[in-house]
Amino acid sequence: MPPRRPMFFLALSSLALGLCEMVPAPTSAAEAPAVPVPPPLPPERPRELKPVQPVEQKPAPTSEAAKPTPPARPAELTPAKEPAQEAQKPEIPTPPPTPPERPPELSGEAALALKVAPPDDTACRTRLKRLGVAFEPLPAIAEGQCTAPLPLKVTKLADDIALPGGATLTCQVAESFARWATEVQVAAEKTLKHPLTGLELGGTYVCRGQNHDVDAKLSEHAFAAAVDVMGFSFAGRASVPVKAMPAGSEESEFLASVRGKACGFFRTVLGPGSNAAHANHFHFDDRERNAGHRLCE
């Protein structure tokens, strides 16, 4: 019978060869692993290059108990407390105190008799004399509400311009009237070629209402602060009345010129065309209006 050992070794060789085939072949370097490998950690930073960590600041306490208490106020700066006074409210309201009695000089007839010191017109009278105006002072006018504390009677203007019957005016209005008359003299010689010798007046001081209406408020005539001019007299020619004149005539040009000049001296200028009440004369006055408004019609 032949020996079996060689056959036994042959079987062992076949088993080993089969086991080798079952072991997987090693992967190549090009193939990536199924699970990613973490990258290597960088070296630790040197201590001398590390930033200093700020000290953590704790938040301030928010509770009332944790808040700091302010220092006590010095005694010398602390106001003394007055003792509390009990509020006394009477059941019945106390009547207000009676005002003091009015002084006798401001009551009744004594109040009506009070006098207001008139303004000083000394400087104005000096200017009138320099303008060549002839005038004389008159007693104060007090006729009810019609008053003029320092009236003047003007009888002649510069260049011997006559005022028949005279004019009762305040000094301020008399000065405006005299200055306007000098412009009238220039217009007369330029337009009419004859000098002015006189002015015909319709009225100066008259205690009446506006436009002679008894129910209207007082006219400036009631205060000797207005003058009405009815016409102009000349040397060597007929007088020129104040009325509507033919357009283009010398008289019409003269009247328009002197009327326009008056607007520079008086606050109110009215005449023919303004209304029916002024169809035959010029009315000049110095009535003061709001914001210095002037009425020139």
NORNOR-V419295 format. One record per residue. N is the residue number from 0. RES is the residue in three letters. BURIAL is 1 if it has 24 or more other ideal C-beta (glycine too) atoms within 12 Angstrom, else 0. Layout:
n=N res=RES burial=BURIAL
n=N res=RES burial=BURIAL
//
This chain:
n=0 res=MET burial=0
n=1 res=PRO burial=0
n=2 res=PRO burial=0
n=3 res=ARG burial=0
n=4 res=ARG burial=0
n=5 res=PRO burial=0
n=6 res=MET burial=0
n=7 res=PHE burial=0
n=8 res=PHE burial=0
n=9 res=LEU burial=0
n=10 res=ALA burial=0
n=11 res=LEU burial=0
n=12 res=SER burial=0
n=13 res=SER burial=0
n=14 res=LEU burial=0
n=15 res=ALA burial=0
n=16 res=LEU burial=0
n=17 res=GLY burial=0
n=18 res=LEU burial=0
n=19 res=CYS burial=0
n=20 res=GLU burial=0
n=21 res=MET burial=0
n=22 res=VAL burial=0
n=23 res=PRO burial=0
n=24 res=ALA burial=0
n=25 res=PRO burial=0
n=26 res=THR burial=0
n=27 res=SER burial=0
n=28 res=ALA burial=0
n=29 res=ALA burial=0
n=30 res=GLU burial=0
n=31 res=ALA burial=0
n=32 res=PRO burial=0
n=33 res=ALA burial=0
n=34 res=VAL burial=0
n=35 res=PRO burial=0
n=36 res=VAL burial=0
n=37 res=PRO burial=0
n=38 res=PRO burial=0
n=39 res=PRO burial=0
n=40 res=LEU burial=0
n=41 res=PRO burial=0
n=42 res=PRO burial=0
n=43 res=GLU burial=0
n=44 res=ARG burial=0
n=45 res=PRO burial=0
n=46 res=ARG burial=0
n=47 res=GLU burial=0
n=48 res=LEU burial=0
n=49 res=LYS burial=0
n=50 res=PRO burial=0
n=51 res=VAL burial=0
n=52 res=GLN burial=0
n=53 res=PRO burial=0
n=54 res=VAL burial=0
n=55 res=GLU burial=0
n=56 res=GLN burial=0
n=57 res=LYS burial=0
n=58 res=PRO burial=0
n=59 res=ALA burial=0
n=60 res=PRO burial=0
n=61 res=THR burial=0
n=62 res=SER burial=0
n=63 res=GLU burial=0
n=64 res=ALA burial=0
n=65 res=ALA burial=0
n=66 res=LYS burial=0
n=67 res=PRO burial=0
n=68 res=THR burial=0
n=69 res=PRO burial=0
n=70 res=PRO burial=0
n=71 res=ALA burial=0
n=72 res=ARG burial=0
n=73 res=PRO burial=0
n=74 res=ALA burial=0
n=75 res=GLU burial=0
n=76 res=LEU burial=0
n=77 res=THR burial=0
n=78 res=PRO burial=0
n=79 res=ALA burial=0
n=80 res=LYS burial=0
n=81 res=GLU burial=0
n=82 res=PRO burial=0
n=83 res=ALA burial=0
n=84 res=GLN burial=0
n=85 res=GLU burial=0
n=86 res=ALA burial=0
n=87 res=GLN burial=0
n=88 res=LYS burial=0
n=89 res=PRO burial=0
n=90 res=GLU burial=0
n=91 res=ILE burial=0
n=92 res=PRO burial=0
n=93 res=THR burial=0
n=94 res=PRO burial=0
n=95 res=PRO burial=0
n=96 res=PRO burial=0
n=97 res=THR burial=0
n=98 res=PRO burial=0
n=99 res=PRO burial=0
n=100 res=GLU burial=0
n=101 res=ARG burial=0
n=102 res=PRO burial=0
n=103 res=PRO burial=0
n=104 res=GLU burial=0
n=105 res=LEU burial=0
n=106 res=SER burial=0
n=107 res=GLY burial=0
n=108 res=GLU burial=0
n=109 res=ALA burial=0
n=110 res=ALA burial=0
n=111 res=LEU burial=0
n=112 res=ALA burial=0
n=113 res=LEU burial=0
n=114 res=LYS burial=0
n=115 res=VAL burial=0
n=116 res=ALA burial=0
n=117 res=PRO burial=0
n=118 res=PRO burial=0
n=119 res=ASP burial=0
n=120 res=ASP burial=1
n=121 res=THR burial=0
n=122 res=ALA burial=0
n=123 res=CYS burial=1
n=124 res=ARG burial=1
n=125 res=THR burial=0
n=126 res=ARG burial=0
n=127 res=LEU burial=1
n=128 res=LYS burial=0
n=129 res=ARG burial=0
n=130 res=LEU burial=1
n=131 res=GLY burial=0
n=132 res=VAL burial=1
n=133 res=ALA burial=1
n=134 res=PHE burial=1
n=135 res=GLU burial=0
n=136 res=PRO burial=1
n=137 res=LEU burial=1
n=138 res=PRO burial=0
n=139 res=ALA burial=0
n=140 res=ILE burial=1
n=141 res=ALA burial=0
n=142 res=GLU burial=0
n=143 res=GLY burial=0
n=144 res=GLN burial=0
n=145 res=CYS burial=1
n=146 res=THR burial=0
n=147 res=ALA burial=1
n=148 res=PRO burial=1
n=149 res=LEU burial=1
n=150 res=PRO burial=1
n=151 res=LEU burial=1
n=152 res=LYS burial=1
n=153 res=VAL burial=1
n=154 res=THR burial=1
n=155 res=LYS burial=1
n=156 res=LEU burial=1
n=157 res=ALA burial=1
n=158 res=ASP burial=1
n=159 res=ASP burial=0
n=160 res=ILE burial=1
n=161 res=ALA burial=1
n=162 res=LEU burial=1
n=163 res=PRO burial=0
n=164 res=GLY burial=0
n=165 res=GLY burial=1
n=166 res=ALA burial=1
n=167 res=THR burial=1
n=168 res=LEU burial=1
n=169 res=THR burial=1
n=170 res=CYS burial=1
n=171 res=GLN burial=1
n=172 res=VAL burial=1
n=173 res=ALA burial=1
n=174 res=GLU burial=1
n=175 res=SER burial=1
n=176 res=PHE burial=1
n=177 res=ALA burial=1
n=178 res=ARG burial=1
n=179 res=TRP burial=1
n=180 res=ALA burial=1
n=181 res=THR burial=1
n=182 res=GLU burial=1
n=183 res=VAL burial=1
n=184 res=GLN burial=1
n=185 res=VAL burial=0
n=186 res=ALA burial=1
n=187 res=ALA burial=1
n=188 res=GLU burial=0
n=189 res=LYS burial=0
n=190 res=THR burial=1
n=191 res=LEU burial=1
n=192 res=LYS burial=0
n=193 res=HIS burial=0
n=194 res=PRO burial=1
n=195 res=LEU burial=1
n=196 res=THR burial=1
n=197 res=GLY burial=1
n=198 res=LEU burial=1
n=199 res=GLU burial=1
n=200 res=LEU burial=1
n=201 res=GLY burial=1
n=202 res=GLY burial=1
n=203 res=THR burial=1
n=204 res=TYR burial=1
n=205 res=VAL burial=1
n=206 res=CYS burial=1
n=207 res=ARG burial=1
n=208 res=GLY burial=0
n=209 res=GLN burial=1
n=210 res=ASN burial=0
n=211 res=HIS burial=0
n=212 res=ASP burial=0
n=213 res=VAL burial=0
n=214 res=ASP burial=0
n=215 res=ALA burial=0
n=216 res=LYS burial=0
n=217 res=LEU burial=1
n=218 res=SER burial=1
n=219 res=GLU burial=1
n=220 res=HIS burial=1
n=221 res=ALA burial=1
n=222 res=PHE burial=1
n=223 res=ALA burial=1
n=224 res=ALA burial=1
n=225 res=ALA burial=1
n=226 res=VAL burial=1
n=227 res=ASP burial=1
n=228 res=VAL burial=1
n=229 res=MET burial=1
n=230 res=GLY burial=1
n=231 res=PHE burial=1
n=232 res=SER burial=1
n=233 res=PHE burial=1
n=234 res=ALA burial=0
n=235 res=GLY burial=0
n=236 res=ARG burial=0
n=237 res=ALA burial=0
n=238 res=SER burial=1
n=239 res=VAL burial=1
n=240 res=PRO burial=1
n=241 res=VAL burial=1
n=242 res=LYS burial=0
n=243 res=ALA burial=0
n=244 res=MET burial=0
n=245 res=PRO burial=0
n=246 res=ALA burial=0
n=247 res=GLY burial=0
n=248 res=SER burial=0
n=249 res=GLU burial=0
n=250 res=GLU burial=1
n=251 res=SER burial=0
n=252 res=GLU burial=0
n=253 res=PHE burial=1
n=254 res=LEU burial=1
n=255 res=ALA burial=1
n=256 res=SER burial=1
n=257 res=VAL burial=1
n=258 res=ARG burial=1
n=259 res=GLY burial=0
n=260 res=LYS burial=1
n=261 res=ALA burial=1
n=262 res=CYS burial=1
n=263 res=GLY burial=0
n=264 res=PHE burial=1
n=265 res=PHE burial=1
n=266 res=ARG burial=1
n=267 res=THR burial=1
n=268 res=VAL burial=1
n=269 res=LEU burial=1
n=270 res=GLY burial=1
n=271 res=PRO burial=1
n=272 res=GLY burial=0
n=273 res=SER burial=0
n=274 res=ASN burial=0
n=275 res=ALA burial=0
n=276 res=ALA burial=0
n=277 res=HIS burial=1
n=278 res=ALA burial=0
n=279 res=ASN burial=1
n=280 res=HIS burial=1
n=281 res=PHE burial=1
n=282 res=HIS burial=1
n=283 res=PHE burial=1
n=284 res=ASP burial=1
n=285 res=ASP burial=1
n=286 res=ARG burial=1
n=287 res=GLU burial=0
n=288 res=ARG burial=0
n=289 res=ASN burial=0
n=290 res=ALA burial=0
n=291 res=GLY burial=0
n=292 res=HIS burial=0
n=293 res=ARG burial=0
n=294 res=LEU burial=1
n=295 res=CYS burial=0
n=296 res=GLU burial=0
//
